[in-house]
């Protein structure tokens, strides 16, 4: 069973992940802490995004407050009786679970608790108590009431601790970057092991890195609710993760059968891309890329590598002389205007975006008179639990940024154009680089800020000329819709919600997506989309979030409602193309063949890695648009067998194979893990 007593809300796809991990039951107490609304059930079937159901129970043992419960019960008459009194479904179930002991710190039960339990086995006027296993409780609940228990179909949102989506921003950024760099390391190591028989897959290094990532996802580390020294150690471990992953990537690239002098550009995602690659540093003196457009900058080179196939390594030949490639598109940059063939972005003297015009769809993105990319600082003094909570009255006191002290065009094309804007909000100076590439409508904003506030919550706002009573938020391995209105107590309780890489607000024929590279807190009210950027709490860490931060977000206008365009753009922002200068003896170049491709744009291939037991490759994918789809995976090698496994890579059912293709029928929002064994 999944035992998560003290986690701050549960994504809608968790039931599927529970079952795919070989578990049957789910336990928590935390939803009972919600501020405004109580779920109508304590025992129920929780139905996930894909339809998977898992038997769930919320402990009702009282702690404090009207509905609060605990997993650290003292074995006394009051919590014994309270467990029964608080339970809402007495007509269905007569056996309840009380988790006792000093669990928040690992103290366990005391001698006194065990003696009290013995005394209350047959104590008059109290529910009878006995020791038993949690599994026994769930099996009895399923037998006693399983077929009559209600179903809850939706996420389990905790109306509390919403500040943990944002607190300790450096840690959350390091977590996101670690997840993606290890994804790239596993992919390149898989490609190298396929193309070079002498290469040894670095399983031990990757396992150690992932274990450190998981350690730092522990409660209370990743929520931002630990003491200061935890985050000193955590940053050291994230640096270790980065070093291990970069070592794997460099060794894998070195093992690829690439010869001659060239730039290798890797597409680490499962879809074709034509965005720009950035090569850190410079090309060798007097050397250019043949027939490839480039744009030097102060710290690197932008490269237009053309369309890159999924999961591929692409060789761009180096030669003496200058590049003769032309750019097939326009890009204009002045201190008040960024414009390409897709969008026109206008800036005022204060550094505010006053207009975004979507040229492709002939549509104004912003409402008349609105300002976009507006930093908003709010007084942030929650009623309880400083690092944990943000309260509904947060918007009551707000400050905007000061006018810009400078607006400079620091890149003016032909591939990439950038404004550099220097501003201040309250006591914190920040620099933003707002960019357009010549071949994309995606507007990128990279912020460097020296955060010097106390009890201030920073958001960035984008009002958009779009109306919809619901907005879409990416969650783990899927997405969900949430209201943009505040009709009921259930709606206004969700004034701050979590998302992964993107959120979207769309009408029937048009929409706007807001992407990010390391943020999780969001709110979308009416037509205003906001990302939560930073907090400055003082308990339990007096110095939380003080100092330097970097984060990026992007605005993406699009036709129709969100689709693969939004999802792919969010992945591209988080997982940029990798560019490396490679120099090896010999001539020729490696073919830009995809290691693996997927024919379905609504299916994301999230993971490609070697199987834990070394037998074949693991391919993990998920469906994103609630469509049943016949998926065809095409590999760079003949396939011997393919098997559907669970998350633990335990084999379940055979999958159809034909040559170098694998065929699988995926359900709406299904997470599917396949073991593919080369012939």
Secondary structure, DSSP 8 states (H G I E B T S, - for coil): -EE-TT-S-B-TTHHHHHHHTT--EEEESGGGG-SS---S-SEEEEE-TTS-EEEEEE---B-SSSS-B-SSB--SHHHHHHHHHH-S-TTT-------BSBTTTT-B--HHHHHHHHHTTS-TTS-------HHHHHHHHHHHHGGG--EEES-B--SS-GGGGTSSHHHHHHHHHHHHHHHHHHHHHHHHHHH-TT----HHHHHHHHHHHHHHTSTTTTTT-S-HHHHHHHHHHHHHHHHHHHHHHHHHHHHS---EEEEEEEE-SSS-B---EEEES---TTEEETT--EEE-SSEEEE----B-TTEEEEEEEEES------SS-EEEETTEEEESSEEEEE-TTS-EEEEEETTTTEESS-TT--EEEEEEEE---SS-TTT---TTGGGSEEE----SEEEEEEE-SSEEEEEEEEEETTEEEEEEEEEETT---EEEEEEEEE--SSEEEEEEEE-S---SEEEEEETTEEEEEESS--SHHHHTTSSEE-SSEEEEE-SSEEEEEEESS--EEEEETTEEEEEEE----SS-TTTT-EEEEEEEEEEEEESS--HHHHHHHHHHHS--EEEEEEESSS-------SEEES-TTEEEEEEEE-TTSSSEEEEEEE-SS--EEEEEEESS-EEEEEEE-TT--EEEE-EEETTEEEEEE-TT-EEEEEEEE-
